[in-house]
C-alpha cells in the first residue's frame, strides 16, 4: 500500500541581484575557455546573454513498514553430559561435534543444540532522496526556512514561466527509487507478510540560476552557470 501526500512547491530566494550576478560572470567568464596551457584574456571572451532560470530539485521522503514471520535456527549451549533436550513436545538431540573440536575439547566442552523456530519480525525504515533537474540523486546543499524561501513561489514561477525547468524525473519514478532504497530484500520462507509504504513528503524546490552564453577565442561558445543562492559557479 502506498500513500501519497500533497506536493509542496518552494522557491529559494536569490542572495544576489542582477548587477552582482553580471559582475561575477564578467570576472569568471574566462574560466570556461581555460586550458592547461593558456587562459584567454577577458577582452577575448564576450558575454552574449544572461538569463535567470528557476531549476527544480525534487525531494521525496517516506517510510516503509513490514511485519512478517520467518523461519530461523537458534543454537543453545548445554552441559557436556546433556545428550538431548525436550521442549514443547519435541525432542532435540545435541549437535555432533567435528573431529577437530573433539580433539581440542574432548568431553569437557559444551554441547550445542539447534532449535528450529519461527521469528516474528517488524521492520521500519525512513529515508529522504533528492534529485537534481536531470534526475540524478544528490545531497541537498541548501537550507530551507522562512528566510531562505520566497513568500509567493507560484507567482514567481508564473512570471518567469518560459525560464522554469521542471524536473525531468517523474514523481512516480522518484517514489519507486525511494521505495527500492527503503525496502531491503526479504528472506526466503516467510509468511503472513504485511507491508506499508508511505510517502511523507514531495517537495519541488526551485533554485534561481543565472546562465550566461559566452563566445571565446576562435568563436568557441560556452555556458557559465551561476547559483544565485550560494553565489557559486556550477
C-alpha positions in Angstrom: 0.0 0.0 0.0 1.3 3.4 -0.9 0.0 6.7 0.4 0.9 10.0 -1.4 1.0 13.4 0.2 0.3 16.8 -1.4 3.1 18.3 -3.5 4.7 21.4 -2.0 6.4 24.0 -4.2 9.2 26.2 -2.9 11.4 28.8 -4.5 14.7 29.8 -2.9 15.5 33.4 -2.6 18.4 34.9 -4.6 21.2 36.3 -2.4 22.5 38.5 -5.3 20.8 40.9 -7.7 21.3 41.2 -11.5 24.2 43.7 -11.1 26.2 41.5 -8.8 25.5 38.5 -11.0 26.8 40.4 -14.0 30.0 41.3 -12.1 30.6 37.7 -11.0 30.0 36.4 -14.6 32.3 39.1 -16.0 35.0 38.1 -13.5 34.7 34.3 -14.1 33.9 34.2 -17.8 37.4 33.3 -19.0 37.4 30.1 -16.8 35.1 28.4 -19.4 37.8 28.6 -22.0 40.8 28.0 -19.8 43.1 25.1 -20.9 46.2 23.6 -19.3 48.5 25.8 -21.4 46.6 29.0 -21.9 43.9 31.2 -20.3 42.3 33.8 -22.6 42.2 37.5 -21.8 38.9 39.0 -20.6 38.6 41.0 -23.8 38.7 37.8 -25.8 35.6 36.5 -24.2 32.2 38.1 -24.9 29.0 37.7 -22.9 26.2 37.2 -25.4 23.3 36.9 -23.0 22.4 36.4 -19.3 19.1 34.8 -18.3 17.7 33.8 -14.9 16.3 30.3 -14.7 14.5 28.5 -12.0 15.7 24.9 -11.9 13.8 22.3 -9.9 15.3 19.9 -7.3 12.8 17.1 -6.3 12.8 15.9 -2.7 10.9 12.8 -1.7 10.8 11.2 1.8 9.0 8.2 3.1 8.6 5.3 5.5 8.4 1.6 4.9 7.0 -0.8 7.5 6.9 -4.6 7.2 5.6 -7.3 9.6 6.1 -11.0 9.0 7.2 -14.4 10.3 10.3 -16.1 9.2 11.9 -19.5 9.9 15.2 -19.5 11.9 17.5 -21.8 13.8 18.8 -20.8 17.2 21.6 -22.5 19.0 21.9 -23.0 22.7 24.7 -24.4 24.8 24.2 -27.2 27.3 26.5 -29.1 29.6 28.8 -31.7 28.1 26.8 -34.5 29.7 23.5 -33.5 28.1 22.5 -35.6 25.1 19.1 -34.2 24.2 16.5 -31.6 25.3 12.8 -32.0 25.4 10.9 -28.8 24.6 7.3 -28.1 23.6 6.6 -31.7 22.9 9.7 -32.2 20.7 13.0 -33.9 21.4 16.1 -32.1 20.2 19.4 -34.0 20.2 22.8 -32.4 20.6 24.7 -31.3 17.6 27.5 -33.7 16.7 31.0 -32.1 17.2 33.5 -32.1 14.4 36.6 -34.2 14.8 38.7 -31.1 15.3 36.5 -29.9 18.2 36.6 -33.3 19.8 40.4 -33.3 19.7 40.6 -29.9 21.4 37.7 -30.1 23.9 37.4 -33.8 24.5 34.3 -34.5 26.6 34.6 -31.2 28.6 33.3 -28.8 26.1 29.8 -27.5 26.0 27.3 -29.3 23.7 25.2 -27.4 21.2 21.5 -27.9 20.4 19.8 -26.4 17.4 16.2 -25.2 17.8 14.2 -24.6 14.6 11.9 -21.7 15.5 9.8 -19.0 13.9 10.6 -15.4 14.5 8.1 -12.5 14.3 9.9 -9.7 12.6 9.0 -6.0 12.5 10.9 -3.6 10.1 10.6 0.2 10.0 12.8 2.3 7.7 12.8 6.0 6.9 14.7 7.9 4.2 14.8 11.0 2.0 16.1 11.2 -1.6 17.0 14.4 -3.5 17.1 14.5 -7.3 18.6 17.3 -9.4 16.9 18.7 -12.5 18.3 15.9 -14.7 17.1 13.2 -12.3 20.5 12.4 -10.7 20.5 11.6 -6.9 22.4 14.3 -5.0 22.9 15.7 -1.5 20.7 18.7 -0.8 23.1 21.7 -0.4 20.6 24.4 0.7 18.9 25.5 3.9 15.1 25.8 3.9 13.5 28.2 6.4 11.3 31.3 6.3 14.4 33.5 5.5 15.6 31.4 2.5 12.3 30.8 0.6 10.0 33.2 -1.3 6.6 34.0 0.1 4.8 33.7 -3.2 6.5 30.9 -5.1 3.7 30.3 -7.6 3.7 34.0 -8.7 7.5 34.0 -9.2 7.4 30.8 -11.3 4.4 32.1 -13.4 6.1 35.5 -14.1 9.2 33.6 -15.3 7.4 30.6 -16.8 9.5 30.5 -20.0 12.6 30.0 -17.9 11.3 27.4 -15.5 12.8 24.0 -15.7 10.6 21.3 -14.2 12.2 18.0 -13.1 13.0 15.5 -15.8 12.3 12.7 -13.4 8.6 12.0 -12.7 7.2 11.8 -9.2 6.3 8.2 -9.8 9.9 7.3 -10.7 11.3 9.1 -7.8 8.9 7.4 -5.4 9.8 4.0 -6.8 13.5 4.7 -6.3 12.7 5.8 -2.7 10.8 2.6 -2.1 13.6 0.5 -3.5 16.0 2.2 -1.2 13.9 1.6 1.8 12.8 -1.9 1.1 15.5 -4.5 1.8 15.2 -7.9 0.0 13.1 -10.2 2.2 14.4 -13.5 3.4 13.0 -16.8 2.0 10.5 -18.9 3.9 8.4 -16.0 5.3 4.7 -15.9 5.9 1.9 -13.5 6.9 3.7 -10.6 5.3 2.0 -7.2 5.7 3.8 -4.1 4.5 3.1 -0.4 4.1 5.0 2.2 2.2 4.1 5.8 3.0 5.4 8.8 1.0 5.6 11.6 3.7 6.9 14.5 1.6 7.2 15.6 -2.0 8.8 19.0 -2.4 9.7 20.7 -5.6 12.4 23.2 -4.7 13.2 25.7 -7.5 16.8 27.2 -7.4 17.5 30.5 -9.1 20.4 30.1 -11.6 21.9 32.7 -13.9 23.1 31.3 -17.2 25.4 33.3 -19.4 26.1 32.3 -23.0 29.7 33.2 -24.0 31.8 33.4 -27.1 35.5 32.9 -26.7 38.6 32.7 -28.9 38.2 31.2 -32.3 34.4 31.6 -31.9 34.1 28.8 -29.4 30.9 29.0 -27.4 30.4 28.2 -23.7 27.8 28.3 -21.0 28.5 29.7 -17.5 26.0 28.8 -14.7 25.9 30.8 -11.5 24.0 29.6 -8.5 22.2 32.8 -7.3 21.7 31.4 -3.8 25.2 30.3 -2.9 27.0 32.8 -5.4 28.7 29.7 -6.8 29.8 28.9 -10.3 28.3 25.5 -11.2 
